[in-house]
């Protein structure tokens, strides 16, 4: 059983880089290797993300293992998934906000999904027609996956002490949020 994460990489309009991190506890078993479990989990994530703008393109994810307080690259996996949502896109920093909760104080994981289209919202609130779509992503994000061989990948977070906390549930905000922009390697 190891703690690993996938860093999903994509672009908006082929110019703006976007990232999403998915941390999981991975328990291989009966032929369900880490790679097999990540493939199944990330496929469910990518399938659920197809509702975003057609300008959103996901191209790869890095699988990293948590070891001694650092993340060590294990694999780079190519993917090719584009959004299917039509219409004009909102400003790039606008995002749908998901919050996954683990047991304990301040044990949450957040996902900000950019690529929201004008047609998905009314006055800054996600339209009711997208409730099932957003629930599908939330379910893919927080639900453990058990493979055919009995291997399990359990989504959660790692706290500052290196302890893993599995997700218990999650919520999606109906109000469109805003992502903080960051400069890679600088932390701002």
C-alpha positions as CSV (number, residue, x, y, z in Angstrom):
1,X,0.0,0.0,0.0
2,X,1.5,3.3,-1.2
3,X,0.4,6.9,-1.3
4,X,0.5,8.2,-4.9
5,X,-0.8,11.1,-6.9
6,X,-1.6,11.8,-10.5
7,X,-0.9,15.3,-11.8
8,X,-3.2,15.8,-14.7
9,X,-2.0,18.3,-17.3
10,X,-3.9,20.1,-19.9
11,X,-4.4,23.4,-21.7
12,X,-7.1,25.9,-22.4
13,X,-7.1,27.2,-26.0
14,X,-3.6,25.6,-26.5
15,X,-2.0,28.4,-24.5
16,X,-3.0,28.4,-20.9
17,X,-1.6,25.5,-18.9
18,X,-4.0,23.8,-16.3
19,X,-3.2,21.2,-13.7
20,X,-5.2,19.0,-11.4
21,X,-3.8,16.7,-8.6
22,X,-5.5,13.5,-7.5
23,X,-4.0,11.9,-4.4
24,X,-4.8,8.3,-3.6
25,X,-3.7,5.3,-1.5
26,X,-2.9,2.5,-3.9
27,X,-3.2,-1.2,-2.8
28,X,-2.2,-3.5,-5.7
29,X,-3.5,-7.0,-5.7
30,X,-4.1,-10.0,-8.0
31,X,-2.8,-8.4,-11.2
32,X,-4.2,-4.9,-10.4
33,X,-0.9,-3.0,-10.5
34,X,-0.6,0.6,-9.6
35,X,-0.7,1.5,-13.3
36,X,-3.9,-0.5,-13.9
37,X,-5.6,1.1,-10.9
38,X,-4.5,4.6,-12.0
39,X,-5.7,4.0,-15.5
40,X,-9.2,3.0,-14.3
41,X,-9.4,5.9,-11.9
42,X,-8.1,8.6,-14.3
43,X,-10.4,7.2,-17.1
44,X,-13.4,7.8,-14.8
45,X,-12.1,11.3,-14.0
46,X,-11.5,12.2,-17.7
47,X,-14.8,10.8,-18.8
48,X,-16.5,13.0,-16.2
49,X,-14.6,16.1,-17.4
50,X,-15.8,16.0,-21.0
51,X,-18.6,18.5,-20.2
52,X,-16.0,21.4,-20.1
53,X,-15.4,23.7,-23.0
54,X,-14.2,22.4,-26.3
55,X,-11.1,24.6,-25.7
56,X,-10.0,22.4,-22.8
57,X,-7.6,19.6,-23.7
58,X,-6.0,17.1,-21.3
59,X,-2.8,15.5,-22.6
60,X,-1.0,13.6,-19.9
61,X,-0.7,12.8,-16.2
62,X,2.4,12.1,-14.1
63,X,2.1,9.4,-11.4
64,X,4.2,10.3,-8.4
65,X,4.8,8.3,-5.2
66,X,5.1,9.9,-1.8
67,X,8.4,8.9,-0.2
68,X,10.2,10.4,2.7
69,X,8.2,13.7,2.5
70,X,8.8,14.1,-1.2
71,X,6.9,13.2,-4.4
72,X,9.0,10.9,-6.7
73,X,8.0,10.5,-10.4
74,X,7.0,6.9,-11.2
75,X,5.4,7.2,-14.7
76,X,4.1,9.6,-17.3
77,X,0.9,8.5,-19.1
78,X,-0.3,10.2,-22.3
79,X,-4.0,10.8,-22.6
80,X,-6.1,12.7,-25.2
81,X,-9.3,14.1,-23.9
82,X,-11.1,17.2,-25.1
83,X,-14.1,19.0,-23.6
84,X,-17.3,18.8,-25.5
85,X,-19.1,21.9,-24.1
86,X,-20.0,24.4,-26.8
87,X,-20.4,28.2,-26.6
88,X,-18.2,31.0,-25.3
89,X,-15.9,30.3,-22.4
90,X,-15.9,32.3,-19.2
91,X,-12.6,34.0,-18.2
92,X,-10.0,31.3,-17.5
93,X,-9.8,31.9,-13.7
94,X,-13.5,31.1,-13.4
95,X,-14.0,27.5,-12.2
96,X,-16.5,25.1,-10.8
97,X,-15.5,24.3,-7.2
98,X,-15.6,20.8,-5.6
99,X,-14.8,20.1,-2.0
100,X,-14.1,16.6,-0.8
101,X,-14.1,15.9,2.9
102,X,-12.0,13.5,5.0
103,X,-12.4,12.7,8.7
104,X,-10.9,15.4,11.0
105,X,-10.5,19.2,11.1
106,X,-9.3,20.9,8.0
107,X,-9.0,17.6,6.1
108,X,-10.4,18.6,2.7
109,X,-9.4,18.4,-0.9
110,X,-10.4,21.0,-3.4
111,X,-10.8,20.9,-7.1
112,X,-11.2,23.9,-9.3
113,X,-12.3,23.0,-12.9
114,X,-11.7,25.8,-15.4
115,X,-13.3,25.8,-18.9
116,X,-16.8,26.8,-17.8
117,X,-18.9,27.9,-20.7
118,X,-21.5,30.7,-20.8
119,X,-24.3,28.2,-21.5
120,X,-23.5,26.3,-18.2
121,X,-24.4,29.2,-15.9
122,X,-26.9,31.9,-15.3
123,X,-25.8,35.0,-13.4
124,X,-22.8,33.1,-12.0
125,X,-24.7,30.0,-10.8
126,X,-24.4,26.7,-12.5
127,X,-27.6,25.7,-14.3
128,X,-29.8,22.9,-12.9
129,X,-29.3,20.9,-16.1
130,X,-25.7,20.3,-15.1
131,X,-26.4,18.8,-11.6
132,X,-26.1,15.2,-12.8
133,X,-22.9,16.0,-14.8
134,X,-21.3,17.6,-11.8
135,X,-22.4,14.8,-9.5
136,X,-20.7,12.3,-11.8
137,X,-17.4,14.1,-11.6
138,X,-17.7,14.4,-7.8
139,X,-18.5,10.7,-7.5
140,X,-15.5,9.8,-9.7
141,X,-13.3,12.1,-7.6
142,X,-14.1,10.8,-4.1
143,X,-15.1,7.2,-4.6
144,X,-12.6,4.3,-4.1
145,X,-12.2,2.0,-7.1
146,X,-11.7,-1.8,-6.7
147,X,-10.2,-3.6,-9.6
148,X,-11.0,-7.1,-10.9
149,X,-8.0,-8.6,-9.0
150,X,-9.0,-6.9,-5.8
151,X,-6.6,-4.0,-5.9
152,X,-8.0,-0.7,-4.5
153,X,-7.3,2.9,-5.2
154,X,-8.7,5.2,-2.5
155,X,-8.9,9.0,-3.1
156,X,-7.9,11.3,-0.3
157,X,-5.3,13.8,0.9
158,X,-2.0,13.7,2.6
159,X,-1.5,16.1,5.6
160,X,1.7,17.9,6.6
161,X,2.8,14.9,8.7
162,X,2.6,12.5,5.7
163,X,-0.6,10.8,6.9
164,X,-3.2,9.8,4.4
165,X,-6.9,10.6,5.0
166,X,-9.4,9.0,2.7
167,X,-12.4,11.0,1.4
168,X,-15.7,10.4,3.1
169,X,-17.9,12.6,0.9
170,X,-17.9,15.8,-1.0
171,X,-19.9,18.8,-2.2
172,X,-20.0,21.0,-5.3
173,X,-20.6,24.7,-5.2
174,X,-23.4,25.9,-7.5
175,X,-21.7,29.4,-7.5
176,X,-18.9,29.7,-9.9
177,X,-15.6,30.2,-8.1
178,X,-12.3,31.7,-9.0
179,X,-8.9,30.0,-9.0
180,X,-5.8,31.6,-7.7
181,X,-3.1,31.8,-10.3
182,X,0.3,30.4,-9.5
183,X,3.7,30.6,-10.9
184,X,5.3,27.1,-11.1
185,X,8.2,26.6,-8.7
186,X,7.6,30.0,-6.9
187,X,4.4,29.2,-5.0
188,X,2.5,32.4,-5.7
